[in-house]
Amino acid sequence: MKKNEGAVDRGVRVVVGLVLLSLTVVGPKTPWGYVGLVPLVTGAIAFCPLYGLLRLKTTAAEQK
């Protein structure tokens, strides 16, 4: 499994995931906050399955 997420993309995903997960504890306390696990996990492992299917990458170009 190759990484297909860049540093900025990963950072945004982790922050969004944590914010969504916080909705299960504070605020409206809705179970929809568990959707935040998806961006949190994909940001942590630097791989997005949807990016893989669409052949997208946000990583920096490799230098030769």
TAFEN-V756815 format. One record per helix or strand of 2 or more residues. SS is the DSSP state (helix for helix, strand for strand). FROM is the first residue (numbers start at 1). TO is the last residue. If there is no record, write none. Layout:
# TAFEN-V756815
ss,from,to
SS,FROM,TO
SS,FROM,TO
This chain:
# TAFEN-V756815
ss,from,to
helix,7,22
helix,31,45
helix,49,54
